[in-house]
Amino acid sequence: MNKIFSIIVLLCCFLGSVSGQDLNFNVTVLTQSSIKSPTNDAAFFKDMEKRLSDFINTTRWSDDEFQNHEKIRGSVQLTITEEVNPTLFKAEIVWQTERPVYNSIYSSPIMNLIDKSVIFSFTDLQPLLKTSNTFYDNLSSIISFYAYYTLGMDYDSFSLNGGEPHFLKAQEVITSLPSNFVRDDGWKNDTGSKRNRYWLIENILNPRMRQFRQAFYEYHRLCLDKMYDDPDKSRAVMLSAITSIGQADIDYPNTHLIQMFGNAKKDELVEIFKLGDKGQKTKVKAIMVGMDFTKTEKYDALN
């Protein structure tokens, strides 16, 4: 009897440590000081923040089971920039995620992007709903898109092309949009700046970016995760991965995906290659500045 009781207790402990939710995000909703809302007070936006947080953190975005310590960590900051009317808002989203590095207390930044083309309706009674192939409302679609994309990037960092099913889910969000949203700046596929959600998913699924995805996997799984055991070898392998990403940028220039990679990794790369030899420093700086010359000052630390 005691043995059976012990098994039941262990099983309960195991089940208690497993969650159907995938994400552990800190969510903040802010309003710009210039926004004057005659109808919506601070409590309205605080409720928006809570419901966004609940939506992101309590939704099961994949079929996999995540233990609490395995949940993907990140943050979302939604800044209201304009109240078009009491239920329609324009906003910016800052979406950031990170990934733990094996055998360390360090977490590596994965996604770091700003989406300035967010327009959505929101009311006190409006539910936020997970979607892929059905459209409910624009805010649900935007958050669902980024949640699936987050999973895709995280899985790609642990196994080669492991994020493919999640990227396809994100793509479904776009293909399910009604015609009046397809031309929205955040979703449209025209030849403008190519810095929106459509191009983010187009880039990651484009065959020209397979080289990037292999290098992205190698960067994390074969370099960062092995840095503790052999930092010199890991640094050399990382330089090879960065070289491949630089070539991907040449093959498919000016992509949103590679810009996001550079934004996320700039500080990390500088810190890692500060300990490299002069040749490594010179190559890393040349490759990363070649991707984004606005980061030149950051990589001057490798001179």
C-alpha positions as CSV (number, residue, x, y, z in Angstrom):
1,M,0.0,0.0,0.0
2,N,2.8,2.4,0.9
3,K,4.5,1.7,-2.4
4,I,1.3,2.4,-4.4
5,F,0.8,5.7,-2.4
6,S,4.4,6.7,-3.3
7,I,3.8,6.1,-7.0
8,I,0.7,8.2,-6.9
9,V,2.5,11.0,-5.2
10,L,5.3,10.9,-7.8
11,L,2.8,10.9,-10.6
12,C,1.0,13.9,-9.2
13,C,4.3,15.8,-8.8
14,F,5.2,15.0,-12.4
15,L,1.8,16.1,-13.7
16,G,2.1,19.2,-11.7
17,S,5.4,20.1,-13.3
18,V,4.0,19.8,-16.8
19,S,1.9,22.4,-18.5
20,G,-0.1,22.6,-21.7
21,Q,1.1,26.1,-22.2
22,D,4.2,27.0,-24.2
23,L,5.0,30.6,-23.4
24,N,6.0,32.5,-20.3
25,F,5.9,36.2,-21.3
26,N,5.9,39.5,-19.4
27,V,3.2,41.6,-21.1
28,T,2.9,45.4,-20.8
29,V,0.4,47.8,-22.3
30,L,1.4,51.4,-22.4
31,T,-0.2,54.6,-23.7
32,Q,1.8,57.5,-25.1
33,S,1.5,60.7,-23.1
34,S,-0.1,62.4,-26.2
35,I,-3.0,60.0,-26.1
36,K,-6.1,61.5,-24.6
37,S,-8.9,59.0,-24.2
38,P,-12.3,60.6,-23.4
39,T,-13.9,57.2,-23.0
40,N,-11.2,54.7,-21.8
41,D,-9.5,55.2,-18.5
42,A,-6.4,53.5,-17.0
43,A,-8.4,50.6,-15.8
44,F,-9.5,49.8,-19.4
45,F,-5.9,49.5,-20.6
46,K,-4.9,47.6,-17.5
47,D,-7.7,45.1,-18.3
48,M,-6.3,45.0,-21.9
49,E,-2.9,44.1,-20.5
50,K,-4.2,41.3,-18.3
51,R,-6.2,39.8,-21.0
52,L,-3.3,39.9,-23.4
53,S,-1.1,38.3,-20.8
54,D,-3.7,35.6,-20.2
55,F,-4.1,34.9,-23.9
56,I,-0.4,34.6,-24.6
57,N,0.5,32.6,-21.4
58,T,-2.4,30.3,-20.9
59,T,-3.1,29.3,-24.5
60,R,-1.7,26.0,-25.7
61,W,0.0,27.0,-29.0
62,S,1.5,23.5,-29.8
63,D,0.8,19.9,-29.2
64,D,3.9,19.4,-27.1
65,E,4.1,19.2,-23.4
66,F,6.3,21.8,-21.7
67,Q,7.5,21.6,-18.1
68,N,7.4,25.0,-16.4
69,H,11.2,25.5,-16.7
70,E,11.0,24.7,-20.4
71,K,8.5,27.4,-21.4
72,I,9.7,29.9,-23.9
73,R,10.5,33.2,-22.1
74,G,9.9,36.6,-23.6
75,S,8.3,39.9,-23.3
76,V,5.7,41.9,-25.2
77,Q,5.2,45.7,-25.0
78,L,2.2,47.1,-26.7
79,T,2.2,50.9,-26.9
80,I,-1.0,52.6,-27.9
81,T,-0.1,55.4,-30.3
82,E,-3.5,56.6,-31.4
83,E,-7.1,56.1,-30.3
84,V,-9.0,56.2,-33.6
85,N,-12.3,55.8,-31.8
86,P,-13.2,54.3,-28.4
87,T,-12.8,50.8,-29.7
88,L,-10.2,51.1,-32.4
89,F,-6.5,51.6,-31.7
90,K,-3.2,52.0,-33.5
91,A,-0.2,50.7,-31.7
92,E,3.4,49.4,-31.8
93,I,4.5,46.0,-30.5
94,V,8.0,45.2,-29.2
95,W,8.3,41.4,-29.2
96,Q,11.4,39.8,-27.6
97,T,12.2,36.2,-26.8
98,E,15.1,34.3,-25.4
99,R,16.5,30.8,-25.2
100,P,18.5,29.2,-22.4
101,V,22.0,28.1,-23.1
102,Y,23.0,24.7,-22.0
103,N,25.3,24.4,-18.9
104,S,25.0,28.1,-18.1
105,I,22.7,30.6,-16.5
106,Y,22.8,32.7,-19.6
107,S,19.8,33.1,-22.0
108,S,20.4,34.1,-25.6
109,P,18.1,36.6,-27.3
110,I,16.3,35.0,-30.3
111,M,13.7,37.5,-31.5
112,N,13.9,41.3,-31.1
113,L,11.6,43.2,-33.3
114,I,9.4,46.3,-33.4
115,D,6.1,46.1,-35.3
116,K,4.8,49.7,-35.9
117,S,1.8,48.6,-38.0
118,V,-0.6,47.4,-35.4
119,I,-4.2,48.4,-35.7
120,F,-6.9,46.6,-33.8
121,S,-10.4,46.8,-32.2
122,F,-10.9,46.0,-28.6
123,T,-13.9,46.1,-26.2
124,D,-14.5,45.1,-22.6
125,L,-16.3,42.0,-23.7
126,Q,-14.2,41.0,-26.7
127,P,-12.5,37.6,-26.3
128,L,-9.0,37.0,-27.7
129,L,-8.9,33.7,-29.6
130,K,-6.1,31.5,-30.8
131,T,-6.3,31.2,-34.6
132,S,-4.5,29.8,-37.6
133,N,-6.9,29.1,-40.4
134,T,-9.9,31.1,-39.1
135,F,-10.1,34.9,-38.7
136,Y,-11.7,36.3,-35.6
137,D,-10.2,39.8,-35.2
138,N,-6.9,41.5,-36.1
139,L,-5.4,41.5,-32.5
140,S,-6.0,37.8,-32.2
141,S,-4.4,37.2,-35.5
142,I,-1.3,39.3,-34.8
143,I,-0.7,37.7,-31.4
144,S,-1.3,34.2,-32.8
145,F,1.1,34.9,-35.7
146,Y,3.9,36.0,-33.3
147,A,3.3,33.1,-30.9
148,Y,3.6,30.6,-33.7
149,Y,6.7,32.4,-35.1
150,T,8.2,32.4,-31.6
151,L,7.8,28.6,-31.4
152,G,9.3,28.2,-34.9
153,M,12.4,30.2,-34.1
154,D,12.9,28.4,-30.7
155,Y,12.5,24.9,-32.3
156,D,14.8,25.9,-35.2
157,S,17.5,26.7,-32.6
158,F,17.3,23.2,-31.1
159,S,16.9,21.0,-34.3
160,L,17.6,21.7,-37.9
161,N,14.3,23.1,-39.5
162,G,12.5,21.9,-36.3
163,G,10.3,25.0,-36.4
164,E,8.7,24.2,-39.8
165,P,5.2,23.2,-38.5
166,H,5.0,26.3,-36.4
167,F,6.1,28.6,-39.2
168,L,3.4,27.0,-41.4
169,K,0.8,27.8,-38.7
170,A,2.0,31.4,-38.8
171,Q,1.6,31.4,-42.6
172,E,-2.0,30.0,-42.2
173,V,-2.8,33.1,-40.1
174,I,-2.0,35.3,-43.1
175,T,-3.8,33.2,-45.6
176,S,-6.9,33.2,-43.5
177,L,-7.1,37.1,-43.5
178,P,-10.2,38.6,-45.0
179,S,-9.7,40.9,-48.0
180,N,-10.1,44.1,-46.1
181,F,-7.1,43.2,-43.9
182,V,-4.8,41.8,-46.6
183,R,-3.9,45.4,-47.6
184,D,-3.1,46.4,-44.0
185,D,0.4,47.7,-43.6
186,G,1.3,45.0,-41.2
187,W,0.2,42.2,-43.5
188,K,0.5,43.3,-47.1
189,N,2.9,41.6,-49.5
190,D,3.7,44.6,-51.8
191,T,7.3,45.8,-52.7
192,G,7.5,48.5,-50.0
193,S,9.9,48.2,-47.1
194,K,9.4,44.5,-46.7
195,R,9.5,44.9,-42.9
196,N,6.2,43.4,-41.8
197,R,4.6,40.1,-40.8
198,Y,4.1,38.9,-44.4
199,W,7.8,39.2,-45.2
200,L,8.9,37.8,-41.9
201,I,7.2,34.5,-42.7
202,E,8.1,34.7,-46.4
203,N,11.8,35.0,-45.5
204,I,11.9,32.1,-43.1
205,L,10.1,29.7,-45.5
206,N,11.9,30.9,-48.7
207,P,14.3,28.2,-50.0
208,R,17.0,30.9,-50.4
209,M,17.1,31.1,-46.6
210,R,17.7,27.4,-45.9
211,Q,21.4,28.4,-45.4
212,F,20.4,30.9,-42.8
213,R,18.3,28.3,-41.0
214,Q,21.1,25.7,-40.9
215,A,23.5,28.3,-39.6
216,F,20.9,29.5,-37.0
217,Y,20.7,26.0,-35.7
218,E,24.5,25.5,-35.7
219,Y,25.0,28.9,-34.0
220,H,22.8,27.8,-31.0
221,R,23.1,24.1,-30.8
222,L,26.7,23.5,-31.9
223,C,28.2,26.8,-30.6
224,L,26.4,28.4,-27.7
225,D,25.4,25.1,-26.1
226,K,29.0,23.8,-26.3
227,M,30.7,27.1,-25.3
228,Y,31.2,26.0,-21.7
229,D,33.0,22.8,-22.8
230,D,35.3,24.2,-25.5
231,P,35.0,28.0,-26.0
232,D,37.7,28.3,-28.6
233,K,36.3,25.6,-30.8
234,S,32.7,26.9,-30.3
235,R,33.9,30.4,-31.3
236,A,35.4,29.0,-34.5
237,V,32.3,27.1,-35.4
238,M,30.2,30.2,-34.6
239,L,32.3,32.2,-37.1
240,S,31.5,29.6,-39.7
241,A,27.8,30.0,-38.9
242,I,28.0,33.8,-39.1
243,T,29.8,33.5,-42.5
244,S,26.9,31.4,-43.8
245,I,24.4,33.9,-42.6
246,G,26.4,36.6,-44.3
247,Q,26.2,34.6,-47.5
248,A,22.5,34.2,-47.1
249,D,22.2,38.0,-46.8
250,I,24.1,38.3,-50.1
251,D,21.9,35.6,-51.8
252,Y,18.7,37.3,-50.5
253,P,19.6,40.8,-49.5
254,N,17.8,43.2,-47.1
255,T,15.5,40.6,-45.5
256,H,13.5,41.3,-42.4
257,L,14.7,38.0,-40.9
258,I,18.4,38.8,-41.1
259,Q,17.8,42.3,-39.7
260,M,16.0,40.7,-36.8
261,F,18.9,38.3,-36.2
262,G,21.4,41.2,-36.2
263,N,19.2,43.2,-33.8
264,A,19.0,40.3,-31.4
265,K,22.6,39.1,-31.5
266,K,24.7,42.3,-31.7
267,D,25.6,42.5,-28.0
268,E,26.1,38.7,-27.7
269,L,28.4,38.6,-30.7
270,V,30.6,41.4,-29.4
271,E,30.9,39.8,-26.0
272,I,31.8,36.4,-27.4
273,F,34.3,37.6,-30.0
274,K,36.0,40.1,-27.7
275,L,37.9,36.9,-26.6
276,G,38.6,35.8,-30.1
277,D,41.8,36.4,-32.1
278,K,42.2,39.5,-34.3
279,G,41.3,37.6,-37.5
280,Q,38.0,36.4,-36.0
281,K,37.2,39.9,-34.8
282,T,37.8,41.5,-38.2
283,K,35.7,38.9,-40.0
284,V,32.8,39.1,-37.6
285,K,32.7,42.9,-37.8
286,A,32.9,42.9,-41.6
287,I,30.1,40.3,-41.9
288,M,27.7,41.9,-39.4
289,V,28.3,45.5,-40.6
290,G,27.8,44.2,-44.1
291,M,24.3,43.1,-43.0
292,D,23.5,46.4,-41.3
293,F,25.9,49.3,-41.5
294,T,23.9,51.2,-38.8
295,K,25.5,48.8,-36.3
296,T,29.1,49.8,-37.2
297,E,29.6,51.7,-33.9
298,K,28.6,48.6,-31.9
299,Y,31.1,46.4,-33.7
300,D,33.9,48.9,-33.3
301,A,34.4,47.3,-29.9
302,L,36.0,44.4,-31.9
303,N,38.8,46.6,-33.3
